[in-house]
Amino acid sequence: MTTGFALTIFGLYGLLSQKNMIKIILGFTIFTTGINIVMVSIGYVRNGIAPILDDEGAKQLNNGATIVDPLPQALVLTSIVIGLGVTALMLAYVMKLYQDKKSLNINDYKDLKW
């Protein structure tokens, strides 16, 4: 869990402090990876069994074993897929912006500023 929080803080710092758009996207990716690690570590159960109740699982459950909740793992899997799509979209936008202005510095884009 500590690693997840460290990655989240590191990614947030990279997201907010960088001027290069590729580095901002990299910070976003590190941030989401940290959040995913935190979510998986919250769902961890020591000596837990898989939520598949076959004969062996039913015996372990009768002996006092705890079933692991599969919801955090499913949410993280969904988050990984969505994060990949968002990252690809951000990279496509940055590529198009670079073709227009020939710069990756975010301060060079003042078209929509007040």
N, CA, C and O atoms as CSV, one atom per row, in Angstrom:
chain,resi,resn,atom,element,x,y,z
A,1,MET,N,N,0.823,-1.181,0.000
A,1,MET,CA,C,0.000,0.000,0.000
A,1,MET,C,C,0.873,1.253,0.000
A,1,MET,O,O,0.515,2.261,-0.609
A,2,THR,N,N,2.004,1.191,0.675
A,2,THR,CA,C,2.912,2.330,0.722
A,2,THR,C,C,3.451,2.654,-0.667
A,2,THR,O,O,3.594,3.822,-1.028
A,3,THR,N,N,3.745,1.624,-1.436
A,3,THR,CA,C,4.221,1.835,-2.798
A,3,THR,C,C,3.160,2.524,-3.638
A,3,THR,O,O,3.473,3.417,-4.425
A,4,GLY,N,N,1.922,2.121,-3.478
A,4,GLY,CA,C,0.831,2.750,-4.216
A,4,GLY,C,C,0.680,4.220,-3.875
A,4,GLY,O,O,0.498,5.052,-4.764
A,5,PHE,N,N,0.755,4.547,-2.579
A,5,PHE,CA,C,0.661,5.949,-2.181
A,5,PHE,C,C,1.854,6.748,-2.689
A,5,PHE,O,O,1.697,7.897,-3.101
A,6,ALA,N,N,3.050,6.152,-2.666
A,6,ALA,CA,C,4.240,6.840,-3.166
A,6,ALA,C,C,4.115,7.110,-4.662
A,6,ALA,O,O,4.446,8.201,-5.124
A,7,LEU,N,N,3.640,6.126,-5.418
A,7,LEU,CA,C,3.440,6.339,-6.857
A,7,LEU,C,C,2.373,7.389,-7.128
A,7,LEU,O,O,2.498,8.176,-8.067
A,8,THR,N,N,1.331,7.403,-6.318
A,8,THR,CA,C,0.279,8.394,-6.486
A,8,THR,C,C,0.819,9.802,-6.252
A,8,THR,O,O,0.537,10.706,-7.038
A,9,ILE,N,N,1.579,9.997,-5.199
A,9,ILE,CA,C,2.150,11.314,-4.905
A,9,ILE,C,C,3.147,11.713,-5.986
A,9,ILE,O,O,3.144,12.857,-6.441
A,10,PHE,N,N,4.001,10.778,-6.400
A,10,PHE,CA,C,4.990,11.050,-7.434
A,10,PHE,C,C,4.309,11.408,-8.758
A,10,PHE,O,O,4.724,12.349,-9.433
A,11,GLY,N,N,3.271,10.665,-9.129
A,11,GLY,CA,C,2.545,10.951,-10.364
A,11,GLY,C,C,1.811,12.274,-10.307
A,11,GLY,O,O,1.777,13.003,-11.298
A,12,LEU,N,N,1.218,12.599,-9.159
A,12,LEU,CA,C,0.529,13.880,-9.014
A,12,LEU,C,C,1.523,15.039,-9.104
A,12,LEU,O,O,1.224,16.073,-9.702
A,13,TYR,N,N,2.704,14.866,-8.509
A,13,TYR,CA,C,3.737,15.895,-8.610
A,13,TYR,C,C,4.153,16.088,-10.073
A,13,TYR,O,O,4.283,17.221,-10.537
A,14,GLY,N,N,4.361,14.990,-10.794
A,14,GLY,CA,C,4.726,15.081,-12.206
A,14,GLY,C,C,3.621,15.683,-13.043
A,14,GLY,O,O,3.887,16.396,-14.011
A,15,LEU,N,N,2.402,15.406,-12.684
A,15,LEU,CA,C,1.253,15.934,-13.413
A,15,LEU,C,C,1.133,17.441,-13.258
A,15,LEU,O,O,0.784,18.141,-14.208
A,16,LEU,N,N,1.422,17.941,-12.063
A,16,LEU,CA,C,1.219,19.363,-11.779
A,16,LEU,C,C,2.449,20.230,-12.005
A,16,LEU,O,O,2.313,21.440,-12.189
A,17,SER,N,N,3.637,19.651,-11.998
A,17,SER,CA,C,4.842,20.477,-12.044
A,17,SER,C,C,5.505,20.547,-13.413
A,17,SER,O,O,6.331,21.431,-13.640
A,18,GLN,N,N,5.179,19.663,-14.315
A,18,GLN,CA,C,5.870,19.621,-15.599
A,18,GLN,C,C,5.234,20.562,-16.621
A,18,GLN,O,O,4.044,20.867,-16.544
A,19,LYS,N,N,6.040,21.013,-17.573
A,19,LYS,CA,C,5.557,21.861,-18.666
A,19,LYS,C,C,5.496,21.092,-19.986
A,19,LYS,O,O,4.777,21.485,-20.905
A,20,ASN,N,N,6.248,20.002,-20.076
A,20,ASN,CA,C,6.240,19.178,-21.277
A,20,ASN,C,C,5.012,18.278,-21.244
A,20,ASN,O,O,4.770,17.587,-20.254
A,21,MET,N,N,4.238,18.284,-22.323
A,21,MET,CA,C,2.973,17.545,-22.332
A,21,MET,C,C,3.176,16.031,-22.264
A,21,MET,O,O,2.338,15.329,-21.699
A,22,ILE,N,N,4.262,15.518,-22.822
A,22,ILE,CA,C,4.534,14.082,-22.733
A,22,ILE,C,C,4.816,13.699,-21.276
A,22,ILE,O,O,4.378,12.647,-20.813
A,23,LYS,N,N,5.546,14.553,-20.561
A,23,LYS,CA,C,5.831,14.281,-19.148
A,23,LYS,C,C,4.566,14.393,-18.300
A,23,LYS,O,O,4.426,13.686,-17.302
A,24,ILE,N,N,3.652,15.269,-18.686
A,24,ILE,CA,C,2.371,15.370,-17.988
A,24,ILE,C,C,1.576,14.081,-18.168
A,24,ILE,O,O,0.978,13.580,-17.215
A,25,ILE,N,N,1.565,13.550,-19.370
A,25,ILE,CA,C,0.867,12.289,-19.633
A,25,ILE,C,C,1.525,11.153,-18.857
A,25,ILE,O,O,0.834,10.289,-18.317
A,26,LEU,N,N,2.856,11.150,-18.798
A,26,LEU,CA,C,3.563,10.138,-18.022
A,26,LEU,C,C,3.218,10.245,-16.539
A,26,LEU,O,O,3.047,9.226,-15.869
A,27,GLY,N,N,3.116,11.468,-16.022
A,27,GLY,CA,C,2.704,11.671,-14.635
A,27,GLY,C,C,1.294,11.163,-14.381
A,27,GLY,O,O,1.024,10.571,-13.336
A,28,PHE,N,N,0.392,11.391,-15.334
A,28,PHE,CA,C,-0.976,10.878,-15.222
A,28,PHE,C,C,-0.985,9.349,-15.179
A,28,PHE,O,O,-1.729,8.749,-14.403
A,29,THR,N,N,-0.168,8.735,-16.003
A,29,THR,CA,C,-0.116,7.276,-16.038
A,29,THR,C,C,0.441,6.714,-14.727
A,29,THR,O,O,-0.067,5.716,-14.216
A,30,ILE,N,N,1.480,7.349,-14.184
A,30,ILE,CA,C,2.035,6.908,-12.905
A,30,ILE,C,C,1.012,7.105,-11.787
A,30,ILE,O,O,0.895,6.264,-10.896
A,31,PHE,N,N,0.275,8.208,-11.834
A,31,PHE,CA,C,-0.766,8.477,-10.845
A,31,PHE,C,C,-1.838,7.394,-10.861
A,31,PHE,O,O,-2.216,6.886,-9.805
A,32,THR,N,N,-2.331,7.034,-12.042
A,32,THR,CA,C,-3.375,6.009,-12.118
A,32,THR,C,C,-2.847,4.636,-11.713
A,32,THR,O,O,-3.585,3.836,-11.138
A,33,THR,N,N,-1.579,4.355,-12.005
A,33,THR,CA,C,-0.982,3.088,-11.570
A,33,THR,C,C,-0.930,3.026,-10.049
A,33,THR,O,O,-1.219,1.983,-9.463
A,34,GLY,N,N,-0.565,4.124,-9.407
A,34,GLY,CA,C,-0.549,4.169,-7.946
A,34,GLY,C,C,-1.923,3.951,-7.356
A,34,GLY,O,O,-2.071,3.224,-6.373
A,35,ILE,N,N,-2.934,4.575,-7.946
A,35,ILE,CA,C,-4.309,4.386,-7.469
A,35,ILE,C,C,-4.735,2.927,-7.624
A,35,ILE,O,O,-5.397,2.376,-6.745
A,36,ASN,N,N,-4.363,2.309,-8.728
A,36,ASN,CA,C,-4.702,0.895,-8.936
A,36,ASN,C,C,-4.039,0.001,-7.895
A,36,ASN,O,O,-4.664,-0.931,-7.389
A,37,ILE,N,N,-2.790,0.275,-7.576
A,37,ILE,CA,C,-2.091,-0.527,-6.564
A,37,ILE,C,C,-2.754,-0.351,-5.200
A,37,ILE,O,O,-2.898,-1.318,-4.452
A,38,VAL,N,N,-3.160,0.877,-4.872
A,38,VAL,CA,C,-3.837,1.114,-3.594
A,38,VAL,C,C,-5.156,0.345,-3.544
A,38,VAL,O,O,-5.478,-0.263,-2.523
A,39,MET,N,N,-5.921,0.366,-4.639
A,39,MET,CA,C,-7.210,-0.344,-4.641
A,39,MET,C,C,-7.027,-1.846,-4.493
A,39,MET,O,O,-7.802,-2.491,-3.787
A,40,VAL,N,N,-6.024,-2.414,-5.139
A,40,VAL,CA,C,-5.786,-3.855,-5.005
A,40,VAL,C,C,-5.325,-4.183,-3.596
A,40,VAL,O,O,-5.732,-5.199,-3.033
A,41,SER,N,N,-4.479,-3.334,-3.018
A,41,SER,CA,C,-3.983,-3.630,-1.672
A,41,SER,C,C,-5.071,-3.473,-0.616
A,41,SER,O,O,-5.011,-4.136,0.419
A,42,ILE,N,N,-6.053,-2.626,-0.845
A,42,ILE,CA,C,-7.174,-2.511,0.093
A,42,ILE,C,C,-8.015,-3.788,0.065
A,42,ILE,O,O,-8.551,-4.201,1.093
A,43,GLY,N,N,-8.130,-4.410,-1.103
A,43,GLY,CA,C,-8.926,-5.628,-1.218
A,43,GLY,C,C,-8.199,-6.894,-0.812
A,43,GLY,O,O,-8.770,-7.981,-0.896
A,44,TYR,N,N,-6.943,-6.782,-0.371
A,44,TYR,CA,C,-6.155,-7.954,0.011
A,44,TYR,C,C,-6.641,-8.533,1.338
A,44,TYR,O,O,-6.903,-7.797,2.289
A,45,VAL,N,N,-6.757,-9.854,1.389
A,45,VAL,CA,C,-7.127,-10.560,2.617
A,45,VAL,C,C,-6.066,-11.626,2.864
A,45,VAL,O,O,-5.842,-12.490,2.016
A,46,ARG,N,N,-5.412,-11.568,4.023
A,46,ARG,CA,C,-4.363,-12.537,4.343
A,46,ARG,C,C,-4.995,-13.917,4.506
A,46,ARG,O,O,-6.001,-14.072,5.198
A,47,ASN,N,N,-4.396,-14.910,3.864
A,47,ASN,CA,C,-4.848,-16.309,3.873
A,47,ASN,C,C,-6.277,-16.455,3.351
A,47,ASN,O,O,-6.995,-17.370,3.753
A,48,GLY,N,N,-6.687,-15.560,2.464
A,48,GLY,CA,C,-8.019,-15.667,1.875
A,48,GLY,C,C,-8.039,-16.671,0.738
A,48,GLY,O,O,-7.009,-16.966,0.133
A,49,ILE,N,N,-9.212,-17.187,0.459
A,49,ILE,CA,C,-9.355,-18.141,-0.641
A,49,ILE,C,C,-10.117,-17.464,-1.775
A,49,ILE,O,O,-10.831,-16.482,-1.570
A,50,ALA,N,N,-9.949,-18.007,-2.962
A,50,ALA,CA,C,-10.626,-17.474,-4.139
A,50,ALA,C,C,-12.137,-17.653,-3.992
A,50,ALA,O,O,-12.585,-18.604,-3.353
A,51,PRO,N,N,-12.920,-16.754,-4.572
A,51,PRO,CA,C,-14.377,-16.845,-4.420
A,51,PRO,C,C,-15.012,-17.883,-5.339
A,51,PRO,O,O,-16.109,-17.679,-5.858
A,52,ILE,N,N,-14.313,-18.996,-5.534
A,52,ILE,CA,C,-14.839,-20.099,-6.336
A,52,ILE,C,C,-15.124,-21.241,-5.371
A,52,ILE,O,O,-14.203,-21.806,-4.781
A,53,LEU,N,N,-16.380,-21.573,-5.213
A,53,LEU,CA,C,-16.747,-22.584,-4.212
A,53,LEU,C,C,-16.895,-23.957,-4.868
A,53,LEU,O,O,-17.997,-24.382,-5.218
A,54,ASP,N,N,-15.794,-24.618,-5.020
A,54,ASP,CA,C,-15.839,-26.019,-5.416
A,54,ASP,C,C,-15.741,-26.861,-4.131
A,54,ASP,O,O,-15.904,-26.323,-3.036
A,55,ASP,N,N,-15.483,-28.143,-4.246
A,55,ASP,CA,C,-15.425,-29.001,-3.049
A,55,ASP,C,C,-14.300,-28.573,-2.105
A,55,ASP,O,O,-14.497,-28.515,-0.891
A,56,GLU,N,N,-13.123,-28.274,-2.660
A,56,GLU,CA,C,-11.987,-27.870,-1.832
A,56,GLU,C,C,-12.246,-26.512,-1.184
A,56,GLU,O,O,-11.924,-26.314,-0.013
A,57,GLY,N,N,-12.823,-25.577,-1.934
A,57,GLY,CA,C,-13.133,-24.262,-1.376
A,57,GLY,C,C,-14.178,-24.333,-0.280
A,57,GLY,O,O,-14.092,-23.602,0.707
A,58,ALA,N,N,-15.161,-25.201,-0.437
A,58,ALA,CA,C,-16.188,-25.358,0.596
A,58,ALA,C,C,-15.593,-25.951,1.877
A,58,ALA,O,O,-16.000,-25.579,2.978
A,59,LYS,N,N,-14.631,-26.872,1.737
A,59,LYS,CA,C,-13.973,-27.434,2.922
A,59,LYS,C,C,-13.172,-26.357,3.656
A,59,LYS,O,O,-13.197,-26.276,4.884
A,60,GLN,N,N,-12.456,-25.527,2.878
A,60,GLN,CA,C,-11.664,-24.459,3.507
A,60,GLN,C,C,-12.566,-23.426,4.160
A,60,GLN,O,O,-12.220,-22.874,5.204
A,61,LEU,N,N,-13.709,-23.160,3.562
A,61,LEU,CA,C,-14.642,-22.187,4.123
A,61,LEU,C,C,-15.235,-22.707,5.429
A,61,LEU,O,O,-15.445,-21.938,6.367
A,62,ASN,N,N,-15.505,-24.009,5.489
A,62,ASN,CA,C,-16.018,-24.604,6.725
A,62,ASN,C,C,-14.970,-24.601,7.834
A,62,ASN,O,O,-15.313,-24.632,9.015
A,63,ASN,N,N,-13.686,-24.564,7.453
A,63,ASN,CA,C,-12.613,-24.535,8.450
A,63,ASN,C,C,-12.288,-23.113,8.904
A,63,ASN,O,O,-11.314,-22.919,9.632
A,64,GLY,N,N,-13.061,-22.128,8.503
A,64,GLY,CA,C,-12.858,-20.757,8.980
A,64,GLY,C,C,-12.096,-19.855,8.029
A,64,GLY,O,O,-11.700,-18.758,8.423
A,65,ALA,N,N,-11.878,-20.271,6.804
A,65,ALA,CA,C,-11.162,-19.422,5.841
A,65,ALA,C,C,-12.054,-18.253,5.405
A,65,ALA,O,O,-13.280,-18.333,5.471
A,66,THR,N,N,-11.427,-17.191,4.970
A,66,THR,CA,C,-12.143,-16.006,4.521
A,66,THR,C,C,-12.086,-15.927,2.999
A,66,THR,O,O,-11.044,-16.178,2.393
A,67,ILE,N,N,-13.204,-15.581,2.395
A,67,ILE,CA,C,-13.260,-15.435,0.941
A,67,ILE,C,C,-12.809,-14.029,0.565
A,67,ILE,O,O,-13.199,-13.049,1.199
A,68,VAL,N,N,-11.986,-13.943,-0.469
A,68,VAL,CA,C,-11.495,-12.663,-0.968
A,68,VAL,C,C,-12.580,-12.029,-1.837
A,68,VAL,O,O,-13.190,-12.698,-2.671
A,69,ASP,N,N,-12.813,-10.740,-1.634
A,69,ASP,CA,C,-13.795,-10.011,-2.428
A,69,ASP,C,C,-13.210,-9.729,-3.813
A,69,ASP,O,O,-12.166,-9.084,-3.903
A,70,PRO,N,N,-13.844,-10.190,-4.897
A,70,PRO,CA,C,-13.280,-9.980,-6.232
A,70,PRO,C,C,-13.590,-8.597,-6.822
A,70,PRO,O,O,-13.081,-8.262,-7.892
A,71,LEU,N,N,-14.407,-7.799,-6.149
A,71,LEU,CA,C,-14.796,-6.508,-6.704
A,71,LEU,C,C,-13.624,-5.550,-6.905
A,71,LEU,O,O,-13.542,-4.950,-7.977
A,72,PRO,N,N,-12.703,-5.364,-5.939
A,72,PRO,CA,C,-11.578,-4.447,-6.200
A,72,PRO,C,C,-10.719,-4.874,-7.390
A,72,PRO,O,O,-10.236,-4.031,-8.146
A,73,GLN,N,N,-10.533,-6.171,-7.550
A,73,GLN,CA,C,-9.746,-6.647,-8.688
A,73,GLN,C,C,-10.452,-6.362,-10.004
A,73,GLN,O,O,-9.806,-5.994,-10.985
A,74,ALA,N,N,-11.767,-6.528,-10.038
A,74,ALA,CA,C,-12.525,-6.242,-11.246
A,74,ALA,C,C,-12.496,-4.746,-11.557
A,74,ALA,O,O,-12.387,-4.352,-12.718
A,75,LEU,N,N,-12.594,-3.913,-10.517
A,75,LEU,CA,C,-12.540,-2.468,-10.732
A,75,LEU,C,C,-11.174,-2.033,-11.250
A,75,LEU,O,O,-11.088,-1.163,-12.117
A,76,VAL,N,N,-10.121,-2.625,-10.732
A,76,VAL,CA,C,-8.771,-2.277,-11.195
A,76,VAL,C,C,-8.578,-2.725,-12.639
A,76,VAL,O,O,-7.984,-1.996,-13.434
A,77,LEU,N,N,-9.062,-3.893,-12.987
A,77,LEU,CA,C,-8.959,-4.357,-14.366
A,77,LEU,C,C,-9.685,-3.403,-15.310
A,77,LEU,O,O,-9.167,-3.070,-16.376
A,78,THR,N,N,-10.868,-2.967,-14.928
A,78,THR,CA,C,-11.605,-1.991,-15.723
A,78,THR,C,C,-10.857,-0.663,-15.787
A,78,THR,O,O,-10.816,-0.024,-16.838
A,79,SER,N,N,-10.270,-0.247,-14.677
A,79,SER,CA,C,-9.510,0.998,-14.631
A,79,SER,C,C,-8.284,0.944,-15.534
A,79,SER,O,O,-7.931,1.946,-16.156
A,80,ILE,N,N,-7.642,-0.192,-15.612
A,80,ILE,CA,C,-6.476,-0.339,-16.483
A,80,ILE,C,C,-6.878,-0.167,-17.939
A,80,ILE,O,O,-6.190,0.516,-18.697
A,81,VAL,N,N,-7.973,-0.773,-18.332
A,81,VAL,CA,C,-8.432,-0.674,-19.722
A,81,VAL,C,C,-8.834,0.759,-20.055
A,81,VAL,O,O,-8.475,1.272,-21.115
A,82,ILE,N,N,-9.575,1.408,-19.160
A,82,ILE,CA,C,-9.985,2.788,-19.395
A,82,ILE,C,C,-8.768,3.711,-19.400
A,82,ILE,O,O,-8.692,4.626,-20.220
A,83,GLY,N,N,-7.810,3.480,-18.489
A,83,GLY,CA,C,-6.595,4.289,-18.454
A,83,GLY,C,C,-5.781,4.170,-19.729
A,83,GLY,O,O,-5.201,5.152,-20.191
A,84,LEU,N,N,-5.733,2.970,-20.302
A,84,LEU,CA,C,-5.025,2.783,-21.562
A,84,LEU,C,C,-5.684,3.593,-22.676
A,84,LEU,O,O,-4.999,4.230,-23.477
A,85,GLY,N,N,-7.004,3.565,-22.722
A,85,GLY,CA,C,-7.716,4.339,-23.743
A,85,GLY,C,C,-7.524,5.837,-23.577
A,85,GLY,O,O,-7.325,6.553,-24.559
A,86,VAL,N,N,-7.583,6.316,-22.332
A,86,VAL,CA,C,-7.405,7.748,-22.068
A,86,VAL,C,C,-5.981,8.179,-22.404
A,86,VAL,O,O,-5.777,9.253,-22.969
A,87,THR,N,N,-5.002,7.355,-22.063
A,87,THR,CA,C,-3.613,7.675,-22.381
A,87,THR,C,C,-3.391,7.730,-23.889
A,87,THR,O,O,-2.704,8.625,-24.382
A,88,ALA,N,N,-3.962,6.787,-24.617
A,88,ALA,CA,C,-3.837,6.794,-26.077
A,88,ALA,C,C,-4.495,8.042,-26.673
A,88,ALA,O,O,-3.967,8.631,-27.615
A,89,LEU,N,N,-5.633,8.439,-26.131
A,89,LEU,CA,C,-6.308,9.641,-26.622
A,89,LEU,C,C,-5.483,10.895,-26.324
A,89,LEU,O,O,-5.368,11.779,-27.172
A,90,MET,N,N,-4.909,10.972,-25.116
A,90,MET,CA,C,-4.067,12.126,-24.777
A,90,MET,C,C,-2.837,12.187,-25.683
A,90,MET,O,O,-2.453,13.266,-26.134
A,91,LEU,N,N,-2.225,11.050,-25.948
A,91,LEU,CA,C,-1.061,11.036,-26.832
A,91,LEU,C,C,-1.431,11.443,-28.256
A,91,LEU,O,O,-0.650,12.114,-28.931
A,92,ALA,N,N,-2.621,11.042,-28.717
A,92,ALA,CA,C,-3.062,11.450,-30.046
A,92,ALA,C,C,-3.294,12.968,-30.105
A,92,ALA,O,O,-2.952,13.611,-31.097
A,93,TYR,N,N,-3.871,13.534,-29.044
A,93,TYR,CA,C,-4.044,14.992,-28.986
A,93,TYR,C,C,-2.706,15.715,-28.979
A,93,TYR,O,O,-2.533,16.717,-29.673
A,94,VAL,N,N,-1.767,15.214,-28.203
A,94,VAL,CA,C,-0.453,15.859,-28.133
A,94,VAL,C,C,0.259,15.774,-29.481
A,94,VAL,O,O,0.926,16.720,-29.899
A,95,MET,N,N,0.114,14.650,-30.147
A,95,MET,CA,C,0.731,14.511,-31.468
A,95,MET,C,C,0.142,15.516,-32.461
A,95,MET,O,O,0.871,16.119,-33.248
A,96,LYS,N,N,-1.166,15.689,-32.417
A,96,LYS,CA,C,-1.823,16.656,-33.312
A,96,LYS,C,C,-1.419,18.083,-32.951
A,96,LYS,O,O,-1.172,18.895,-33.842
A,97,LEU,N,N,-1.348,18.398,-31.661
A,97,LEU,CA,C,-0.921,19.735,-31.241
A,97,LEU,C,C,0.515,20.006,-31.661
A,97,LEU,O,O,0.844,21.120,-32.069
A,98,TYR,N,N,1.373,18.994,-31.564
A,98,TYR,CA,C,2.758,19.171,-31.971
A,98,TYR,C,C,2.872,19.411,-33.472
A,98,TYR,O,O,3.715,20.190,-33.917
A,99,GLN,N,N,2.029,18.747,-34.247
A,99,GLN,CA,C,2.047,18.968,-35.692
A,99,GLN,C,C,1.632,20.396,-36.045
A,99,GLN,O,O,2.118,20.957,-37.027
A,100,ASP,N,N,0.740,20.983,-35.256
A,100,ASP,CA,C,0.274,22.341,-35.537
A,100,ASP,C,C,1.250,23.410,-35.060
A,100,ASP,O,O,1.542,24.342,-35.809
A,101,LYS,N,N,1.763,23.303,-33.831
A,101,LYS,CA,C,2.571,24.368,-33.224
A,101,LYS,C,C,4.052,24.052,-33.126
A,101,LYS,O,O,4.844,24.947,-32.834
A,102,LYS,N,N,4.449,22.816,-33.358
A,102,LYS,CA,C,5.854,22.388,-33.260
A,102,LYS,C,C,6.440,22.630,-31.875
A,102,LYS,O,O,7.613,22.983,-31.751
A,103,SER,N,N,5.638,22.444,-30.841
A,103,SER,CA,C,6.102,22.624,-29.471
A,103,SER,C,C,5.342,21.680,-28.558
A,103,SER,O,O,4.153,21.428,-28.748
A,104,LEU,N,N,6.056,21.159,-27.555
A,104,LEU,CA,C,5.427,20.316,-26.540
A,104,LEU,C,C,5.266,21.054,-25.216
A,104,LEU,O,O,4.744,20.489,-24.256
A,105,ASN,N,N,5.709,22.308,-25.153
A,105,ASN,CA,C,5.585,23.105,-23.942
A,105,ASN,C,C,4.145,23.587,-23.799
A,105,ASN,O,O,3.596,24.192,-24.720
A,106,ILE,N,N,3.541,23.321,-22.657
A,106,ILE,CA,C,2.134,23.650,-22.476
A,106,ILE,C,C,1.902,25.162,-22.399
A,106,ILE,O,O,0.791,25.630,-22.647
A,107,ASN,N,N,2.933,25.920,-22.062
A,107,ASN,CA,C,2.785,27.379,-21.988
A,107,ASN,C,C,2.700,28.041,-23.362
A,107,ASN,O,O,2.318,29.207,-23.460
A,108,ASP,N,N,3.049,27.315,-24.419
A,108,ASP,CA,C,2.959,27.863,-25.770
A,108,ASP,C,C,1.552,27.813,-26.344
A,108,ASP,O,O,1.310,28.346,-27.427
A,109,TYR,N,N,0.629,27.189,-25.646
A,109,TYR,CA,C,-0.745,27.040,-26.130
A,109,TYR,C,C,-1.638,27.977,-25.325
A,109,TYR,O,O,-2.072,27.646,-24.222
A,110,LYS,N,N,-1.906,29.149,-25.890
A,110,LYS,CA,C,-2.703,30.160,-25.191
A,110,LYS,C,C,-3.998,30.463,-25.948
A,110,LYS,O,O,-4.635,31.483,-25.685
A,111,ASP,N,N,-4.388,29.614,-26.862
A,111,ASP,CA,C,-5.546,29.867,-27.698
A,111,ASP,C,C,-6.839,29.938,-26.901
A,111,ASP,O,O,-7.698,30.765,-27.205
A,112,LEU,N,N,-6.997,29.099,-25.895
A,112,LEU,CA,C,-8.242,29.046,-25.140
A,112,LEU,C,C,-8.154,29.719,-23.776
A,112,LEU,O,O,-9.074,29.609,-22.965
A,113,LYS,N,N,-7.048,30.416,-23.523
A,113,LYS,CA,C,-6.927,31.127,-22.244
A,113,LYS,C,C,-7.663,32.450,-22.329
A,113,LYS,O,O,-7.839,32.995,-23.418
A,114,TRP,N,N,-8.101,32.979,-21.168
A,114,TRP,CA,C,-8.886,34.207,-21.129
A,114,TRP,C,C,-8.007,35.386,-21.321
A,114,TRP,O,O,-8.485,36.520,-21.319
